[in-house]
Amino acid sequence: MTTDPAPATPPLTPISERSARDIPGWAPLAIGLAAIASGVASHGADSWLRVVLWVVGALALLGLTPVSPGEARVTSLFGRYTGTVHTTGLRWVNPFTLRRKISTRVRNHETATLKVNDADGNPVEIAAVVVWQVEDTAKAVYAVDNVVQFVGIQAETAVRHIATSYPYDARTEDVLSLRVHADEITTRLSAEIGDRVALAGIGVVESRITRLSYAPEIAQAMLRRQQADAVVAARERLVQGAVGMVRQALDSLSQEGIVELDEERKAVMVSNLLVVLCSEQATQPVVNTGTLYQ
């Protein structure tokens, strides 16, 4: 026995912001007040005329909508999105529409300090601040339940993903690290957060990492490793410089013919110069009163 397949769910029509039909509200305000005043003053007129005047005045006043700077009004009529009012001041729209206020100001969201493992598996603590703004009011109202909560959750998710994708401190120069390549990391963080919140009509202005450190349980061990790496790097640079100076000294002695040294004497001279140049303590010179070989 075969059963008919369930009908496919039709795709949702994406909602994008568009301008609502609105006019300046001062004329409807005057009309509404005048109509109500006329209805109150017309005691001797027919009752239907008074009712008409009151209804006209009420509709004129109900359609008034004040819009402050940095805000917008998202209007809908019987569940259907009809547009957004961005013009500031006293505006008038269809009095039967539902008007929802939404902020279009630039806002900050600072994530909590998150404890995650970096690409090398080391636990790190990281936090970031995200500067964002509503760019599409229709999506911000109808695509998500709570746009502020949505931005917060997506920002923390992106911070976790970035932190686990890169090591805290890279051992080679060609690998991006959280500590050294802060500009590149924040650029990628902004791009990832922007992709995640675009569904809700949100634009990311910028994002910055505000806290980055090893977790307390490994902080001391990692500090000692960083100090050891720094000592090794300094030693390598010191040895490279000493070798260059020794090579230059041998070349100068050979070119100017000051003294002729065989291979054994050259080895002794190289050894002595490297000890003098690479030693952390001052060396004591030994005066040779005999020959080179005694």
Secondary structure, DSSP 8 states (H G I E B T S, - for coil): ------------------B---EESHHHHHHHHHHHHHHHH-SSS-HHHHHHHHHHHHHHHHTEEEE-TTEEEEEEETTEEEEEE---EEEE--TTSEEEEEE-S-EEEE---EEEE-TTS-EEEEEEEEEEEES-HHHHHHT-S-HHHHHHHHHHHHHHHHHHHS-SS-SSTTS--TTT-HHHHHHHHHHHHHHHHGGGTEEEEEEEEEEEEE-HHHHHHHHHHHHHHHHHHHHHHHHHHHHHHHHHHHHHHHHHTS----HHHHHHHHHHHHHHHH-SS--------S-TT-
